[in-house]
Amino acid sequence: MATPRRKKSSRVGPQQTNRYFHVLVSPLRLVNRTDPAAQEDHASKARPGNAGGRRSTDKEAFELYDRWLALSPRERQVTYLTCMGYKNEQIAFQMGVSVGTVKSYLQHVFYKMDVRGKTELRLKFYNFDFERNPP
């Protein structure tokens, strides 16, 4: 009987590749704010067919902000550190709790944010402004 073929490793360099790799290469970036004058200039050049109404992303942003406020302070802290790319052990050390407690907090956050894992959580908070809404 022949030996089974080995599957190629999914690791390329120090990073593991997945379908979100291009988004999650670097830790979370903060939103870049522009001055109001530039925003008014941009708004005045808008196409007339798209006048009025809110973007669908505004609704999603408000929903995300409401969910952020629904988290407890410790859950917010775990969410922030997770989005910054920290591992469970590093988060536990920073917060002064056990790794099991961090996992428990993450399970609560996953449920409240309606995500299934850390990758989805980081994607959900990709453009979230943590400087304006600290944990």
N, CA, C and O of each residue as an XYZ file, in Angstrom:
540
protein
N       0.842     -1.171      0.000
C       0.000      0.000      0.000
C       0.893      1.243      0.000
O       1.837      1.336      0.784
N       0.590      2.183     -0.876
C       1.390      3.402     -1.001
C       1.092      4.355      0.149
O      -0.007      4.359      0.703
N       2.075      5.148      0.492
C       1.877      6.138      1.553
C       1.023      7.276      1.016
O       1.161      7.654     -0.147
N       0.157      7.818      1.832
C      -0.704      8.912      1.356
C       0.121     10.160      1.059
O       1.155     10.403      1.681
N      -0.355     10.940      0.103
C       0.348     12.170     -0.251
C       0.157     13.212      0.843
O      -0.915     13.328      1.437
N       1.205     13.953      1.087
C       1.127     15.013      2.099
C       0.542     16.271      1.483
O       0.863     16.640      0.354
N      -0.292     16.898      2.223
C      -0.899     18.147      1.786
C       0.127     19.256      1.958
O       0.865     19.275      2.943
N       0.175     20.183      1.000
C       1.104     21.301      1.118
C       0.679     22.199      2.278
O      -0.508     22.365      2.557
N       1.662     22.760      2.932
C       1.389     23.648      4.053
C       0.736     24.930      3.558
O       1.069     25.426      2.482
N      -0.179     25.458      4.331
C      -0.832     26.706      3.944
C      -0.049     27.917      4.423
O      -0.454     29.056      4.191
N       1.059     27.676      5.085
C       1.864     28.797      5.571
C       2.836     29.254      4.496
O       3.508     28.449      3.851
N       2.891     30.552      4.324
C       3.851     31.161      3.424
C       4.593     32.189      4.254
O       4.008     33.199      4.646
N       5.849     31.959      4.526
C       6.597     32.862      5.394
C       6.053     32.764      6.803
O       5.596     31.698      7.216
N       6.095     33.859      7.548
C       5.620     33.814      8.929
C       4.100     33.900      9.059
O       3.552     33.660     10.135
N       3.423     34.239      7.969
C       1.974     34.418      8.031
C       1.247     33.209      7.469
O       1.735     32.571      6.536
N       0.111     32.894      8.013
C      -0.740     31.864      7.446
C      -1.696     32.544      6.473
O      -2.300     33.567      6.796
N      -1.826     31.983      5.311
C      -2.691     32.613      4.320
C      -4.112     32.101      4.459
O      -4.338     30.922      4.731
N      -5.054     32.989      4.272
C      -6.461     32.644      4.187
C      -7.135     33.674      3.300
O      -6.460     34.546      2.753
N      -8.423     33.597      3.147
C      -9.070     34.501      2.204
C      -9.108     35.947      2.685
O      -9.380     36.846      1.890
N      -8.843     36.193      3.960
C      -8.825     37.559      4.483
C      -7.400     38.075      4.658
O      -7.200     39.121      5.276
N      -6.417     37.373      4.133
C      -5.018     37.703      4.375
C      -4.687     39.132      3.954
O      -3.985     39.838      4.677
N      -5.184     39.569      2.795
C      -4.859     40.897      2.295
C      -5.375     42.006      3.216
O      -4.797     43.092      3.245
N      -6.429     41.760      3.953
C      -6.991     42.765      4.849
C      -6.279     42.752      6.194
O      -6.079     43.801      6.805
N      -5.896     41.565      6.655
C      -5.383     41.419      8.007
C      -3.869     41.339      8.097
O      -3.347     40.911      9.127
N      -3.150     41.732      7.062
C      -1.692     41.666      7.095
C      -1.152     42.521      8.227
O      -0.278     42.075      8.971
N      -1.647     43.724      8.371
C      -1.174     44.605      9.427
C      -2.262     44.724     10.494
O      -3.439     44.486     10.221
N      -1.858     45.097     11.716
C      -2.879     45.313     12.740
C      -3.849     46.408     12.324
O      -3.622     47.123     11.348
N      -4.897     46.521     13.057
C      -5.975     47.444     12.745
C      -5.453     48.860     12.524
O      -4.635     49.352     13.302
N      -5.923     49.509     11.471
C      -5.515     50.889     11.229
C      -6.604     51.826     11.753
O      -7.782     51.473     11.802
N      -6.183     53.010     12.137
C      -7.138     53.977     12.645
C      -7.684     54.794     11.480
O      -7.008     54.978     10.468
N      -8.897     55.277     11.629
C      -9.554     56.034     10.571
C      -8.879     57.386     10.425
O      -8.600     58.060     11.416
N      -8.617     57.778      9.189
C      -7.995     59.059      8.914
C      -9.090     60.114      8.739
O      -9.935     59.996      7.851
N      -9.070     61.116      9.567
C     -10.072     62.180      9.497
C      -9.577     63.295      8.573
O      -8.396     63.640      8.593
N     -10.476     63.855      7.769
C     -10.121     64.967      6.896
C     -10.764     66.240      7.452
O     -11.675     66.185      8.278
N     -10.272     67.375      6.983
C     -10.837     68.628      7.483
C     -12.202     68.875      6.837
O     -12.440     68.425      5.716
N     -13.105     69.585      7.531
C     -14.477     69.796      7.032
C     -14.528     70.515      5.684
O     -15.434     70.262      4.890
N     -13.567     71.410      5.413
C     -13.580     72.148      4.154
C     -13.399     71.193      2.979
O     -14.052     71.341      1.945
N     -12.518     70.220      3.139
C     -12.291     69.245      2.069
C     -13.528     68.384      1.870
O     -13.844     68.000      0.744
N     -14.227     68.079      2.955
C     -15.439     67.269      2.843
C     -16.528     68.031      2.105
O     -17.252     67.450      1.296
N     -16.654     69.353      2.379
C     -17.662     70.163      1.687
C     -17.337     70.251      0.204
O     -18.237     70.182     -0.633
N     -16.047     70.406     -0.131
C     -15.618     70.449     -1.520
C     -16.015     69.174     -2.239
O     -16.540     69.207     -3.352
N     -15.757     68.052     -1.586
C     -16.078     66.745     -2.167
C     -17.594     66.581     -2.320
O     -18.063     66.026     -3.314
N     -18.352     67.062     -1.341
C     -19.808     66.939     -1.394
C     -20.401     67.793     -2.513
O     -21.395     67.409     -3.128
N     -19.793     68.947     -2.776
C     -20.330     69.818     -3.824
C     -20.101     69.236     -5.212
O     -20.808     69.595     -6.154
N     -19.119     68.339     -5.355
C     -18.838     67.716     -6.650
C     -19.612     66.428     -6.864
O     -19.413     65.742     -7.867
N     -20.497     66.090     -5.926
C     -21.265     64.843     -6.025
C     -22.191     64.885     -7.226
O     -22.642     65.952     -7.640
N     -22.466     63.725     -7.774
C     -23.373     63.635     -8.916
C     -24.803     63.961     -8.483
O     -25.219     63.571     -7.392
N     -25.553     64.665     -9.317
C     -26.918     65.039     -8.940
C     -27.851     63.851     -8.777
O     -28.820     63.946     -8.025
N     -27.600     62.747     -9.446
C     -28.462     61.574     -9.343
C     -28.388     60.909     -7.978
O     -29.305     60.180     -7.600
N     -27.306     61.146     -7.225
C     -27.108     60.506     -5.929
C     -27.400     61.441     -4.763
O     -26.978     61.177     -3.637
N     -28.114     62.524     -5.019
C     -28.368     63.498     -3.965
C     -29.341     62.944     -2.935
O     -30.275     62.214     -3.269
N     -29.107     63.301     -1.680
C     -30.019     62.927     -0.600
C     -29.833     61.509     -0.123
O     -29.233     60.680     -0.808
N     -30.360     61.234      1.071
C     -30.303     59.884      1.623
C     -28.968     59.551      2.253
O     -27.958     60.204      1.991
N     -28.977     58.532      3.084
C     -27.753     58.070      3.731
C     -27.208     56.867      2.996
O     -27.929     56.143      2.309
N     -25.923     56.679      3.162
C     -25.311     55.480      2.603
C     -25.674     54.282      3.462
O     -25.955     54.427      4.652
N     -25.670     53.120      2.874
C     -25.968     51.911      3.640
C     -24.871     51.646      4.665
O     -25.123     51.007      5.686
N     -23.648     52.134      4.404
C     -22.561     51.924      5.359
C     -22.790     52.728      6.634
O     -22.320     52.336      7.702
N     -23.509     53.852      6.539
C     -23.814     54.632      7.736
C     -24.678     53.813      8.695
O     -24.450     53.821      9.905
N     -25.651     53.120      8.160
C     -26.522     52.292      8.992
C     -25.711     51.200      9.674
O     -25.903     50.923     10.858
N     -24.795     50.577      8.918
C     -23.942     49.536      9.489
C     -23.031     50.105     10.571
O     -22.796     49.458     11.591
N     -22.519     51.314     10.350
C     -21.640     51.940     11.332
C     -22.400     52.246     12.628
O     -21.878     52.035     13.722
N     -23.635     52.742     12.499
C     -24.435     53.020     13.689
C     -24.766     51.737     14.438
O     -24.749     51.708     15.669
N     -25.068     50.679     13.695
C     -25.365     49.389     14.323
C     -24.137     48.848     15.057
O     -24.250     48.318     16.163
N     -22.968     48.986     14.435
C     -21.732     48.535     15.076
C     -21.460     49.342     16.344
O     -21.047     48.786     17.362
N     -21.693     50.650     16.280
C     -21.482     51.502     17.457
C     -22.444     51.115     18.579
O     -22.045     51.084     19.743
N     -23.689     50.824     18.256
C     -24.652     50.382     19.271
C     -24.219     49.071     19.907
O     -24.329     48.891     21.120
N     -23.729     48.163     19.083
C     -23.250     46.887     19.630
C     -22.012     47.095     20.497
O     -21.839     46.417     21.510
N     -21.152     48.031     20.099
C     -19.959     48.351     20.897
C     -20.384     48.856     22.278
O     -19.794     48.469     23.286
N     -21.394     49.709     22.327
C     -21.870     50.237     23.604
C     -22.541     49.169     24.456
O     -22.599     49.298     25.679
N     -23.054     48.101     23.813
C     -23.709     47.023     24.550
C     -22.706     46.118     25.259
O     -23.086     45.344     26.137
N     -21.426     46.207     24.885
C     -20.401     45.380     25.523
C     -20.037     45.939     26.893
O     -20.100     47.148     27.118
N     -19.656     45.046     27.805
C     -19.166     45.488     29.114
C     -17.770     46.088     28.928
O     -17.135     45.843     27.902
N     -17.281     46.863     29.892
C     -15.937     47.448     29.757
C     -14.840     46.403     29.526
O     -13.930     46.637     28.730
N     -14.911     45.263     30.205
C     -13.900     44.217     30.021
C     -14.015     43.593     28.631
O     -12.998     43.286     28.008
N     -15.228     43.405     28.143
C     -15.419     42.862     26.806
C     -14.894     43.826     25.749
O     -14.331     43.403     24.739
N     -15.079     45.127     25.984
C     -14.529     46.125     25.064
C     -13.007     46.062     25.039
O     -12.386     46.152     23.980
N     -12.423     45.906     26.210
C     -10.970     45.837     26.293
C     -10.446     44.599     25.550
O      -9.462     44.686     24.816
N     -11.097     43.465     25.741
C     -10.700     42.232     25.045
C     -10.883     42.409     23.539
O     -10.031     41.983     22.760
N     -11.978     43.030     23.126
C     -12.229     43.264     21.703
C     -11.151     44.153     21.108
O     -10.632     43.864     20.030
N     -10.813     45.223     21.797
C      -9.786     46.148     21.314
C      -8.440     45.436     21.151
O      -7.788     45.558     20.114
N      -8.032     44.693     22.183
C      -6.741     44.011     22.128
C      -6.737     42.920     21.054
O      -5.721     42.698     20.395
N      -7.866     42.248     20.881
C      -7.964     41.238     19.832
C      -7.833     41.886     18.465
O      -7.139     41.361     17.594
N      -8.488     43.015     18.268
C      -8.421     43.708     16.982
C      -7.033     44.282     16.713
O      -6.664     44.498     15.558
N      -6.272     44.529     17.760
C      -4.906     45.010     17.597
C      -3.933     43.870     17.301
O      -2.746     44.108     17.080
N      -4.428     42.644     17.296
C      -3.601     41.515     16.908
C      -2.969     40.742     18.049
O      -2.118     39.885     17.809
N      -3.362     41.019     19.281
C      -2.803     40.303     20.428
C      -3.365     38.889     20.501
O      -4.494     38.635     20.081
N      -2.566     37.975     21.037
C      -3.018     36.601     21.263
C      -3.672     36.516     22.631
O      -3.502     37.405     23.466
N      -4.425     35.439     22.859
C      -5.154     35.272     24.122
C      -4.226     35.359     25.329
O      -4.582     35.966     26.339
N      -3.041     34.759     25.237
C      -2.101     34.772     26.356
C      -1.623     36.189     26.654
O      -1.485     36.569     27.817
N      -1.370     36.974     25.602
C      -0.930     38.360     25.787
C      -2.042     39.211     26.386
O      -1.790     40.063     27.239
N      -3.271     38.979     25.937
C      -4.417     39.714     26.476
C      -4.597     39.381     27.952
O      -4.825     40.274     28.768
N      -4.494     38.099     28.295
C      -4.645     37.669     29.688
C      -3.589     38.321     30.563
O      -3.891     38.771     31.669
N      -2.357     38.378     30.084
C      -1.277     38.987     30.859
C      -1.544     40.474     31.076
O      -1.365     40.981     32.183
N      -1.972     41.177     30.022
C      -2.233     42.619     30.137
C      -3.398     42.925     31.068
O      -3.369     43.914     31.800
N      -4.417     42.082     31.042
C      -5.605     42.335     31.854
C      -5.487     41.751     33.262
O      -6.272     42.097     34.145
N      -4.518     40.876     33.472
C      -4.342     40.270     34.789
C      -5.377     39.198     35.094
O      -5.786     39.037     36.244
N      -5.805     38.459     34.065
C      -6.771     37.377     34.234
C      -6.205     36.122     33.586
O      -5.134     36.161     32.981
N      -6.919     35.014     33.711
C      -6.459     33.769     33.099
C      -6.862     33.719     31.627
O      -7.727     34.470     31.176
N      -6.219     32.820     30.895
C      -6.517     32.647     29.477
C      -7.957     32.162     29.299
O      -8.633     32.554     28.347
N      -8.420     31.319     30.206
C      -9.800     30.835     30.143
C     -10.805     31.971     30.267
O     -11.845     31.962     29.607
N     -10.494     32.949     31.114
C     -11.377     34.108     31.266
C     -11.427     34.915     29.976
O     -12.490     35.384     29.571
N     -10.277     35.074     29.336
C     -10.229     35.797     28.059
C     -11.073     35.071     27.018
O     -11.825     35.702     26.277
N     -10.952     33.753     26.960
C     -11.755     32.970     26.008
C     -13.241     33.126     26.292
O     -14.055     33.197     25.371
N     -13.587     33.178     27.570
C     -14.981     33.361     27.945
C     -15.485     34.736     27.491
O     -16.579     34.851     26.938
N     -14.678     35.774     27.730
C     -15.045     37.117     27.266
C     -15.222     37.126     25.749
O     -16.168     37.720     25.231
N     -14.307     36.465     25.042
C     -14.397     36.434     23.580
C     -15.668     35.740     23.112
O     -16.281     36.175     22.136
N     -16.073     34.678     23.784
C     -17.308     33.998     23.408
C     -18.511     34.927     23.568
O     -19.413     34.931     22.730
N     -18.521     35.714     24.648
C     -19.605     36.683     24.858
C     -19.587     37.747     23.758
O     -20.636     38.130     23.239
N     -18.392     38.221     23.408
C     -18.258     39.236     22.365
C     -18.716     38.670     21.019
O     -19.441     39.335     20.279
N     -18.293     37.436     20.700
C     -18.697     36.822     19.438
C     -20.218     36.741     19.346
O     -20.796     37.011     18.293
N     -20.863     36.370     20.452
C     -22.322     36.261     20.459
C     -22.967     37.633     20.261
O     -23.881     37.786     19.451
N     -22.482     38.631     21.011
C     -23.095     39.969     20.938
C     -22.835     40.651     19.599
O     -23.662     41.433     19.129
N     -21.693     40.358     18.984
C     -21.353     40.983     17.700
C     -21.817     40.158     16.510
O     -21.694     40.591     15.364
N     -22.348     38.978     16.778
C     -22.845     38.087     15.734
C     -21.736     37.700     14.747
O     -21.907     37.790     13.531
N     -20.599     37.269     15.302
C     -19.489     36.764     14.500
C     -19.107     35.385     15.018
O     -19.526     34.977     16.101
N     -18.306     34.672     14.228
C     -17.934     33.310     14.619
C     -16.486     33.160     15.037
O     -16.099     32.085     15.496
N     -15.672     34.190     14.897
C     -14.277     34.049     15.271
C     -13.551     35.381     15.271
O     -14.124     36.431     14.982
N     -12.264     35.302     15.606
C     -11.447     36.514     15.695
C     -11.288     37.203     14.345
O     -11.270     38.432     14.275
N     -11.174     36.431     13.289
C     -11.001     37.026     11.962
C     -12.211     37.871     11.586
O     -12.060     38.997     11.113
N     -13.393     37.341     11.790
C     -14.612     38.112     11.486
C     -14.721     39.328     12.397
O     -15.172     40.389     11.968
N     -14.309     39.176     13.650
C     -14.353     40.303     14.588
C     -13.428     41.421     14.118
O     -13.805     42.593     14.127
N     -12.211     41.050     13.706
C     -11.268     42.061     13.213
C     -11.783     42.716     11.939
O     -11.599     43.917     11.742
N     -12.424     41.943     11.076
C     -12.979     42.525      9.851
C     -14.129     43.481     10.155
O     -14.279     44.510      9.497
N     -14.937     43.136     11.150
C     -16.064     43.991     11.521
C     -15.572     45.337     12.067
O     -16.187     46.375     11.818
N     -14.469     45.314     12.808
C     -13.931     46.528     13.414
C     -12.795     47.137     12.600
O     -12.020     47.935     13.127
N     -12.684     46.776     11.328
C     -11.574     47.230     10.498
C     -11.503     48.755     10.415
O     -10.411     49.313     10.523
N     -12.609     49.436     10.231
C     -12.628     50.901     10.120
C     -13.141     51.593     11.374
O     -13.432     52.788     11.341
N     -13.255     50.870     12.468
C     -13.784     51.444     13.698
C     -12.747     52.376     14.319
O     -11.559     52.054     14.345
N     -13.187     53.515     14.810
C     -12.293     54.523     15.382
C     -12.154     54.295     16.887
O     -12.969     54.783     17.670
N     -11.120     53.552     17.289
C     -10.916     53.256     18.702
C     -10.410     54.475     19.476
O     -10.565     54.524     20.696
N      -9.809     55.461     18.798
C      -9.366     56.671     19.500
C     -10.570     57.480     19.956
O     -10.548     58.083     21.029
N     -11.611     57.494     19.151
C     -12.820     58.254     19.492
C     -13.698     57.491     20.480
O     -14.403     58.103     21.282
N     -13.660     56.152     20.426
C     -14.457     55.294     21.298
C     -13.531     54.335     22.034
O     -13.480     53.153     21.695
N     -12.795     54.824     23.040
C     -11.826     53.944     23.719
C     -12.505     52.832     24.503
O     -13.657     52.971     24.914
N     -11.795     51.728     24.711
C     -12.373     50.616     25.473
C     -12.531     50.938     26.944
O     -13.004     50.100     27.712
